[in-house]
Amino acid sequence: MPIAKNNFATPNVASEFEGVDVAFVTVDFIVSMAAETSDPLTTTTTAGLQLVKEAIQNQGVNIIGHGSLANSNTEMTYMVRADSLDTISSTTTASALQTAIQALNGNSKITANIGSATVTVNTTGASDTGVNA
C-alpha cells in the first residue's frame, strides 16, 4: 500500500496561554550540596535540597522551575513568580527566605552546614517569554 501524501492532522488551534512575570532567586549555600538529594520523608540525613525548596514555598513563593547545582555545587537558582515576591516592606522576601533557609541548619535531615546561606533575587528583564537580564 502506498504512503498517503500530505496527510497531515489539523493543528489544535483552541489553545490559550497566560503569562506571568518571573524572577530568579539564587541561593548560595556556601558549601557543596551535591550529597543533599534524598527524600526528607525517609530516614535520611541528606535531604537538604528538597527541604530548601519547601522552605521557599512555605514563604509563599511559587516555584516555577529550578536549575541544577552550580559553582562547585554550592548554588542553585529557582525561577519563581515575580508577583509572589515582596520587594517593598522592611522584611523583603529575599531576607525572609535567607532566614528560613539558614534556620534549616539545625534540622536532622541535613548534613551540610547551611547556616551562612545567602539569597539574591533578580527581576531585571525577566518574563515568561524571555529573559533579557
Phi and psi in degrees as GROMACS dihedral restraints (atoms count N, CA, C in turn):
[ dihedral_restraints ]
;  ai    aj    ak    al  type     phi  dphi    fc
    3     4     5     6     1   -71.4    20    10
    4     5     6     7     1   154.5    20    10
    6     7     8     9     1   -76.3    20    10
    7     8     9    10     1   134.6    20    10
    9    10    11    12     1   -71.6    20    10
   10    11    12    13     1   134.4    20    10
   12    13    14    15     1   -92.0    20    10
   13    14    15    16     1   138.6    20    10
   15    16    17    18     1    57.5    20    10
   16    17    18    19     1    41.4    20    10
   18    19    20    21     1  -100.2    20    10
   19    20    21    22     1    76.9    20    10
   21    22    23    24     1  -106.1    20    10
   22    23    24    25     1   144.4    20    10
   24    25    26    27     1   -77.0    20    10
   25    26    27    28     1   149.5    20    10
   27    28    29    30     1   -70.3    20    10
   28    29    30    31     1   131.3    20    10
   30    31    32    33     1   -68.5    20    10
   31    32    33    34     1   151.3    20    10
   33    34    35    36     1   -73.2    20    10
   34    35    36    37     1   112.2    20    10
   36    37    38    39     1  -103.1    20    10
   37    38    39    40     1    -2.4    20    10
   39    40    41    42     1   -92.4    20    10
   40    41    42    43     1    65.6    20    10
   42    43    44    45     1  -119.7    20    10
   43    44    45    46     1   150.8    20    10
   45    46    47    48     1  -137.4    20    10
   46    47    48    49     1   131.6    20    10
   48    49    50    51     1  -123.3    20    10
   49    50    51    52     1   136.8    20    10
   51    52    53    54     1  -125.3    20    10
   52    53    54    55     1   124.6    20    10
   54    55    56    57     1  -100.0    20    10
   55    56    57    58     1   157.7    20    10
   57    58    59    60     1  -133.6    20    10
   58    59    60    61     1   154.1    20    10
   60    61    62    63     1   -72.9    20    10
   61    62    63    64     1   142.2    20    10
   63    64    65    66     1  -118.0    20    10
   64    65    66    67     1   158.9    20    10
   66    67    68    69     1  -135.5    20    10
   67    68    69    70     1   164.6    20    10
   69    70    71    72     1  -120.5    20    10
   70    71    72    73     1   123.9    20    10
   72    73    74    75     1  -106.7    20    10
   73    74    75    76     1   118.2    20    10
   75    76    77    78     1  -106.1    20    10
   76    77    78    79     1   125.6    20    10
   78    79    80    81     1  -106.1    20    10
   79    80    81    82     1   121.0    20    10
   81    82    83    84     1  -101.5    20    10
   82    83    84    85     1   107.6    20    10
   84    85    86    87     1   -78.3    20    10
   85    86    87    88     1   -11.7    20    10
   87    88    89    90     1    73.7    20    10
   88    89    90    91     1   -37.5    20    10
   90    91    92    93     1  -112.1    20    10
   91    92    93    94     1   162.3    20    10
   93    94    95    96     1   -66.9    20    10
   94    95    96    97     1   134.8    20    10
   96    97    98    99     1  -111.1    20    10
   97    98    99   100     1    17.0    20    10
   99   100   101   102     1   -59.4    20    10
  100   101   102   103     1   -31.1    20    10
  102   103   104   105     1   -90.6    20    10
  103   104   105   106     1    -6.2    20    10
  105   106   107   108     1   -90.6    20    10
  106   107   108   109     1    56.3    20    10
  108   109   110   111     1  -115.0    20    10
  109   110   111   112     1     9.7    20    10
  111   112   113   114     1   -81.4    20    10
  112   113   114   115     1   171.6    20    10
  114   115   116   117     1   -87.4    20    10
  115   116   117   118     1   126.8    20    10
  117   118   119   120     1   -68.4    20    10
  118   119   120   121     1   -13.5    20    10
  120   121   122   123     1   -80.3    20    10
  121   122   123   124     1   -12.5    20    10
  123   124   125   126     1   -93.2    20    10
  124   125   126   127     1   170.7    20    10
  126   127   128   129     1   -83.7    20    10
  127   128   129   130     1    77.6    20    10
  129   130   131   132     1  -128.8    20    10
  130   131   132   133     1   162.3    20    10
  132   133   134   135     1  -117.7    20    10
  133   134   135   136     1    15.9    20    10
  135   136   137   138     1  -131.6    20    10
  136   137   138   139     1    54.5    20    10
  138   139   140   141     1  -113.5    20    10
  139   140   141   142     1    29.6    20    10
  141   142   143   144     1   -59.2    20    10
  142   143   144   145     1   -44.7    20    10
  144   145   146   147     1   -64.4    20    10
  145   146   147   148     1   -41.2    20    10
  147   148   149   150     1   -68.4    20    10
  148   149   150   151     1   -39.4    20    10
  150   151   152   153     1   -66.5    20    10
  151   152   153   154     1   -35.5    20    10
  153   154   155   156     1   -65.8    20    10
  154   155   156   157     1   -43.7    20    10
  156   157   158   159     1   -58.8    20    10
  157   158   159   160     1   -44.6    20    10
  159   160   161   162     1   -66.7    20    10
  160   161   162   163     1   -35.4    20    10
  162   163   164   165     1   -64.6    20    10
  163   164   165   166     1   -39.1    20    10
  165   166   167   168     1   -64.4    20    10
  166   167   168   169     1   -45.7    20    10
  168   169   170   171     1   -66.9    20    10
  169   170   171   172     1   -32.6    20    10
  171   172   173   174     1   -67.4    20    10
  172   173   174   175     1   -17.2    20    10
  174   175   176   177     1   -88.4    20    10
  175   176   177   178     1     7.0    20    10
  177   178   179   180     1    85.2    20    10
  178   179   180   181     1    16.0    20    10
  180   181   182   183     1   -97.3    20    10
  181   182   183   184     1   124.9    20    10
  183   184   185   186     1   -87.0    20    10
  184   185   186   187     1   112.8    20    10
  186   187   188   189     1   -84.4    20    10
  187   188   189   190     1   124.9    20    10
  189   190   191   192     1   -92.4    20    10
  190   191   192   193     1   -35.9    20    10
  192   193   194   195     1  -171.3    20    10
  193   194   195   196     1   173.9    20    10
  195   196   197   198     1  -148.6    20    10
  196   197   198   199     1   156.9    20    10
  198   199   200   201     1   -89.0    20    10
  199   200   201   202     1  -170.0    20    10
  201   202   203   204     1   -92.1    20    10
  202   203   204   205     1   170.6    20    10
  204   205   206   207     1   -63.1    20    10
  205   206   207   208     1   139.4    20    10
  207   208   209   210     1  -134.0    20    10
  208   209   210   211     1   174.9    20    10
  210   211   212   213     1    53.4    20    10
  211   212   213   214     1    62.4    20    10
  213   214   215   216     1    59.6    20    10
  214   215   216   217     1    37.0    20    10
  216   217   218   219     1    65.2    20    10
  217   218   219   220     1    25.7    20    10
  219   220   221   222     1  -107.0    20    10
  220   221   222   223     1    -8.2    20    10
  222   223   224   225     1  -131.0    20    10
  223   224   225   226     1   146.6    20    10
  225   226   227   228     1  -139.9    20    10
  226   227   228   229     1   138.3    20    10
  228   229   230   231     1  -111.2    20    10
  229   230   231   232     1   133.1    20    10
  231   232   233   234     1  -112.0    20    10
  232   233   234   235     1   134.9    20    10
  234   235   236   237     1   -91.8    20    10
  235   236   237   238     1   124.9    20    10
  237   238   239   240     1  -129.5    20    10
  238   239   240   241     1   163.8    20    10
  240   241   242   243     1   -71.1    20    10
  241   242   243   244     1   126.9    20    10
  243   244   245   246     1   -65.8    20    10
  244   245   246   247     1   -29.7    20    10
  246   247   248   249     1   -73.7    20    10
  247   248   249   250     1    -4.5    20    10
  249   250   251   252     1   -97.4    20    10
  250   251   252   253     1     4.7    20    10
  252   253   254   255     1  -101.2    20    10
  253   254   255   256     1   140.2    20    10
  255   256   257   258     1  -104.5    20    10
  256   257   258   259     1   111.7    20    10
  258   259   260   261     1  -111.2    20    10
  259   260   261   262     1     5.9    20    10
  261   262   263   264     1  -107.5    20    10
  262   263   264   265     1   -46.7    20    10
  264   265   266   267     1   -68.1    20    10
  265   266   267   268     1   173.0    20    10
  267   268   269   270     1   -67.9    20    10
  268   269   270   271     1   -26.4    20    10
  270   271   272   273     1  -108.3    20    10
  271   272   273   274     1    88.3    20    10
  273   274   275   276     1   -70.3    20    10
  274   275   276   277     1   164.7    20    10
  276   277   278   279     1   -61.2    20    10
  277   278   279   280     1   -38.9    20    10
  279   280   281   282     1   -59.5    20    10
  280   281   282   283     1   -45.3    20    10
  282   283   284   285     1   -71.2    20    10
  283   284   285   286     1   -34.6    20    10
  285   286   287   288     1   -66.5    20    10
  286   287   288   289     1   -40.9    20    10
  288   289   290   291     1   -64.1    20    10
  289   290   291   292     1   -43.4    20    10
  291   292   293   294     1   -60.1    20    10
  292   293   294   295     1   -44.4    20    10
  294   295   296   297     1   -62.8    20    10
  295   296   297   298     1   -43.9    20    10
  297   298   299   300     1   -65.3    20    10
  298   299   300   301     1   -40.1    20    10
  300   301   302   303     1   -69.8    20    10
  301   302   303   304     1   -42.5    20    10
  303   304   305   306     1   -64.1    20    10
  304   305   306   307     1   -32.1    20    10
  306   307   308   309     1   -66.9    20    10
  307   308   309   310     1   -21.3    20    10
  309   310   311   312     1   -69.5    20    10
  310   311   312   313     1   -14.0    20    10
  312   313   314   315     1   -55.8    20    10
  313   314   315   316     1   -34.1    20    10
  315   316   317   318     1   -83.7    20    10
  316   317   318   319     1    -0.9    20    10
  318   319   320   321     1   -70.5    20    10
  319   320   321   322     1   136.7    20    10
  321   322   323   324     1   -72.7    20    10
  322   323   324   325     1    -7.3    20    10
  324   325   326   327     1   -90.6    20    10
  325   326   327   328     1     0.9    20    10
  327   328   329   330     1  -124.1    20    10
  328   329   330   331     1   128.9    20    10
  330   331   332   333     1   -90.7    20    10
  331   332   333   334     1   -38.0    20    10
  333   334   335   336     1   -67.3    20    10
  334   335   336   337     1   145.6    20    10
  336   337   338   339     1   -88.1    20    10
  337   338   339   340     1   101.6    20    10
  339   340   341   342     1  -108.1    20    10
  340   341   342   343     1    24.2    20    10
  342   343   344   345     1   -66.5    20    10
  343   344   345   346     1   -13.7    20    10
  345   346   347   348     1  -113.3    20    10
  346   347   348   349     1    15.3    20    10
  348   349   350   351     1   -60.1    20    10
  349   350   351   352     1   146.3    20    10
  351   352   353   354     1  -122.1    20    10
  352   353   354   355     1   156.1    20    10
  354   355   356   357     1  -129.5    20    10
  355   356   357   358     1   133.3    20    10
  357   358   359   360     1  -127.0    20    10
  358   359   360   361     1   147.3    20    10
  360   361   362   363     1  -119.8    20    10
  361   362   363   364     1   132.7    20    10
  363   364   365   366     1  -123.8    20    10
  364   365   366   367     1   118.0    20    10
  366   367   368   369     1  -115.9    20    10
  367   368   369   370     1     2.5    20    10
  369   370   371   372     1   -65.9    20    10
  370   371   372   373     1   118.1    20    10
  372   373   374   375     1    64.7    20    10
  373   374   375   376     1    21.3    20    10
  375   376   377   378     1   -97.1    20    10
  376   377   378   379     1   134.2    20    10
  378   379   380   381     1  -149.1    20    10
  379   380   381   382     1   171.4    20    10
  381   382   383   384     1   -73.5    20    10
  382   383   384   385     1   -11.4    20    10
  384   385   386   387     1  -102.7    20    10
  385   386   387   388     1    -5.4    20    10
  387   388   389   390     1   168.7    20    10
  388   389   390   391     1   158.2    20    10
  390   391   392   393     1  -115.4    20    10
  391   392   393   394     1   121.9    20    10
  393   394   395   396     1  -113.3    20    10
  394   395   396   397     1    26.6    20    10
